[in-house]
Amino acid sequence: MKTHFSIAEIKTTITYLEPLFDVVRLVDPIETAILTIKNGKIHREKYSCYKVWNKTNRCETCSSMCALTAQYPKTKHEFLANNIFYVVSQPIFIILTESEIIKAVLEIVSRNSDHLLETPGQQQNFFALLNETQRKLYEDELTGVYNRRYLNEFLFLQNKNSTIPEKLTIIFLDLQDFKSINDTYGHLTGDRLLKHIAQTLVTNVRNQDSVIRFGGDEFIITLTNCTEDNIQYKIDKLKEKLYAICYDTKNNLHIRANFGYSHSNKFILSKTMLHTMIKKADSMMYHEKQLAKHR
């Protein structure tokens, strides 16, 4: 599909598509704004895009946000008054002048046929199944926290945030000597500990923050709209909460972890910037890990 449009071209495209689908609209998923074209100019409506789904906050898995960051189309299902809608989000560029181009997403929404689900019971079961399937796409199977897909699609920026935050902190943590725990006590014990650790982390961060299992015994915590002055305090509290987990009472052995972090007051939607921040936090964590070995 064509991705670069003049204002006249995108207006013509929308006019062509509107009779074919239930909803055709331009959105800015970063600001959750709806874009309209009036008198040959782009206008931002105050009405937030998620309100069309009777939601009071940003969609937890915003397909348009994912499309904008990945720069290719994304799809999802949405539900409204026992109806199922199929949403296609196509990232586009609108050319205002030779030097000014804005990013937007063209959302095309179609309602699924009535006869697919004939009874309220069938509808309810299908809605629950579809919601559960969408949720599991971003959930770590063992611990129940978020997975790397959730991280790579920038969904942590949308968590309980109406607009995309610019302040972002990445905390990287690695459990100390966890391999020896698996080797000594068995992998079933190790798995139970990982679940306990993950839920401890979730319990001790804000609702708008996200706990992500990065792999093995490594976790990432994303903090949005957090000032850098508070980060070390948060890390110290998390260390304290993890240390409260005793996995061998006879030998008085507790969970310890090494932490590192990176912070930005002006985070932009860029995989390069995200990976740079993760690498910096990982490097800081590794430095702490090396110091711990020599104590």
C-alpha positions in Angstrom: 0.0 0.0 0.0 1.1 3.6 -0.7 2.5 5.1 2.5 3.3 8.8 1.6 0.3 11.0 0.9 -0.4 14.7 0.3 -3.3 16.1 2.3 -5.5 15.9 -0.9 -4.5 12.3 -1.5 -5.3 11.0 2.0 -8.6 12.9 2.0 -9.5 11.2 -1.4 -8.4 7.8 0.0 -10.5 8.2 3.1 -13.5 9.3 1.0 -13.1 6.2 -1.1 -12.9 3.8 1.9 -15.6 5.2 4.1 -18.6 3.5 2.2 -16.8 0.2 2.4 -16.0 0.0 6.2 -17.7 0.9 9.5 -15.0 3.4 10.5 -12.1 5.0 8.6 -10.1 7.5 10.5 -6.6 9.1 10.9 -5.1 8.9 14.4 -2.0 10.0 16.1 -1.4 7.1 18.6 1.3 9.0 20.5 -1.1 11.7 21.6 -4.2 9.5 21.2 -5.6 12.2 19.0 -7.9 12.0 16.0 -6.8 13.9 12.9 -9.3 15.5 10.6 -8.9 17.4 7.4 -10.6 20.7 7.1 -10.0 23.3 4.4 -6.9 21.5 3.2 -5.3 21.4 6.7 -4.8 18.8 9.3 -6.6 19.4 12.6 -6.2 17.5 15.9 -9.5 16.8 17.7 -9.7 16.9 21.5 -11.7 13.6 21.4 -9.2 10.8 22.3 -9.2 7.9 19.9 -9.8 5.2 22.5 -13.1 6.7 23.5 -14.7 5.2 20.4 -14.4 1.8 22.3 -16.0 3.3 25.4 -12.6 3.2 27.2 -11.4 5.7 29.7 -7.7 5.2 29.0 -5.4 4.2 26.2 -5.9 0.6 24.9 -3.5 -1.7 26.6 -2.5 -3.2 23.3 -2.8 -0.4 20.8 -2.4 -1.8 17.3 -1.9 1.7 15.9 1.0 2.4 18.3 2.6 -0.9 17.3 2.1 -0.1 13.6 3.7 3.3 14.1 6.7 2.0 15.8 7.2 -1.0 13.6 6.3 0.9 10.4 4.2 -1.9 9.0 0.4 -2.7 9.3 -0.9 -4.3 12.5 -4.3 -5.8 13.2 -6.4 -6.6 16.3 -10.0 -7.3 17.4 -11.9 -4.8 19.6 -15.2 -5.3 21.4 -18.1 -2.9 21.9 -21.6 -3.7 23.1 -21.3 -7.4 22.3 -20.0 -6.7 18.8 -16.6 -7.7 17.4 -14.7 -5.3 15.3 -11.6 -6.0 13.2 -9.1 -3.2 13.2 -6.4 -2.7 10.6 -3.8 0.0 11.4 -1.7 1.2 8.5 1.2 3.6 9.3 1.4 6.5 6.8 3.2 9.8 6.2 1.3 12.9 5.4 3.3 15.5 3.4 2.4 19.0 4.5 5.3 20.8 2.8 8.7 19.8 1.3 10.3 20.0 4.7 7.3 19.0 6.9 6.0 15.5 7.1 3.9 14.1 9.9 3.5 10.4 11.0 0.0 9.1 11.4 -2.0 5.9 11.3 -4.9 5.1 9.0 -7.3 3.0 11.0 -9.8 0.9 9.1 -12.5 -0.8 11.2 -15.1 -3.4 10.1 -17.7 -5.1 12.2 -17.8 -8.9 12.1 -20.9 -10.6 10.7 -23.8 -11.1 13.1 -24.3 -14.8 12.3 -20.9 -15.8 13.5 -22.1 -15.8 17.2 -25.8 -16.5 17.5 -26.3 -16.5 21.2 -25.2 -14.3 24.1 -23.4 -17.3 25.6 -21.4 -17.9 22.4 -20.5 -14.2 22.3 -19.4 -14.0 25.9 -17.2 -17.2 25.5 -15.7 -15.9 22.3 -14.9 -12.5 23.7 -13.2 -14.1 26.7 -11.2 -16.4 24.5 -10.1 -13.7 22.2 -9.1 -11.4 25.1 -7.2 -14.2 26.7 -5.4 -15.0 23.5 -4.4 -11.3 23.0 -3.2 -11.1 26.6 -1.1 -14.3 26.3 0.8 -12.8 23.3 2.6 -10.5 25.8 2.9 -12.7 28.8 5.8 -14.8 30.0 4.5 -18.4 30.3 6.3 -19.3 33.5 6.2 -16.1 35.6 3.1 -14.4 34.3 4.9 -11.0 33.9 5.4 -9.4 30.5 7.7 -10.9 27.8 10.1 -9.5 25.3 7.4 -9.1 22.6 5.8 -6.6 25.0 9.1 -4.8 25.3 10.0 -4.8 21.6 6.6 -3.4 20.6 6.9 -0.5 23.1 3.7 -1.5 24.9 5.3 -0.5 28.3 4.9 3.1 27.2 1.1 2.7 26.9 0.6 1.0 30.3 -1.8 3.2 32.2 -0.6 6.3 30.3 -3.0 8.4 28.2 -0.2 10.0 26.3 3.2 8.6 25.5 5.6 9.6 28.3 9.0 11.2 27.5 10.6 10.2 30.9 11.7 6.6 30.8 13.8 4.5 33.1 15.1 1.0 32.2 16.1 -1.1 35.2 18.0 -4.3 34.4 18.4 -6.9 37.1 20.1 -10.3 37.2 19.7 -12.8 40.0 22.9 -13.7 41.8 24.1 -17.4 41.5 20.7 -18.6 40.2 22.3 -21.4 38.2 23.6 -22.9 41.5 20.1 -22.7 42.9 18.8 -24.8 40.0 21.7 -27.2 40.3 21.4 -27.6 44.0 17.7 -27.6 44.6 16.4 -28.6 41.2 14.6 -26.7 38.4 11.2 -27.1 39.9 12.3 -25.1 42.9 14.0 -22.6 40.6 10.8 -22.2 38.7 8.8 -21.6 41.9 11.4 -19.0 43.0 11.2 -17.2 39.6 7.4 -16.9 39.9 7.8 -15.6 43.5 10.5 -13.1 42.4 8.4 -11.9 39.5 5.3 -11.3 41.6 7.4 -9.6 44.3 8.7 -7.2 41.6 5.2 -6.5 40.3 3.9 -5.9 43.8 6.6 -3.3 44.5 6.3 -1.1 41.4 3.5 1.3 40.4 0.6 0.2 38.2 2.0 2.3 35.3 5.3 0.5 35.4 6.0 -2.9 33.8 8.0 -6.0 34.8 9.4 -7.9 31.9 11.2 -11.3 32.0 14.1 -10.6 29.6 15.3 -14.2 29.7 16.4 -16.9 32.2 16.9 -15.1 35.5 17.1 -11.6 34.0 14.3 -9.0 34.3 13.7 -5.5 33.1 11.5 -3.0 34.9 10.3 0.0 32.9 9.4 3.1 34.9 7.5 5.9 33.1 7.4 9.5 34.3 9.9 8.8 37.0 12.6 11.3 37.9 16.2 10.1 38.0 16.6 11.2 41.7 14.2 8.5 42.8 15.7 5.6 40.9 18.3 4.4 43.3 15.8 4.6 46.1 13.5 2.3 44.1 16.3 -0.1 43.4 17.3 -0.3 47.0 13.7 -1.1 48.0 13.5 -3.8 45.4 16.8 -5.3 46.6 15.3 -5.3 50.1 12.1 -7.0 49.0 14.0 -9.7 47.1 16.3 -10.3 50.0 13.2 -11.0 52.1 12.7 -14.2 50.0 14.5 -17.0 51.8 14.9 -20.1 49.7 16.9 -22.2 52.3 16.0 -21.5 55.9 18.5 -24.1 57.2 21.4 -22.2 55.7 19.7 -18.8 55.8 20.1 -18.2 52.1 18.2 -15.3 50.5 17.6 -14.0 47.0 20.1 -11.3 45.9 20.2 -9.5 42.6 22.5 -7.1 40.7 20.9 -4.0 39.3 21.7 -1.4 36.7 19.7 1.4 35.1 19.5 4.0 32.4 17.3 7.0 32.2 16.1 9.5 29.6 14.1 12.7 30.0 13.4 12.7 26.2 12.7 9.2 25.1 11.7 8.8 21.5 10.0 5.9 19.8 13.2 4.3 18.4 14.4 0.7 18.6 17.9 2.0 18.5 17.3 4.2 21.5 15.6 1.5 23.4 18.4 -1.0 22.7 21.0 1.6 23.7 19.2 2.2 27.0 19.0 -1.6 27.7 22.7 -2.0 26.9 23.6 0.8 29.2 21.5 -0.6 32.1 22.9 -4.1 31.4 26.5 -2.8 31.5 25.9 -1.0 34.8 24.4 -4.2 36.2 27.4 -6.2 35.0 29.7 -3.8 36.7 27.9 -4.2 40.0 28.0 -7.9 39.5 31.8 -7.9 39.1 32.2 -5.8 42.2 30.0 -8.2 44.2 32.3 -11.1 43.2 35.3 -9.4 44.7 33.7 -8.4 48.0 
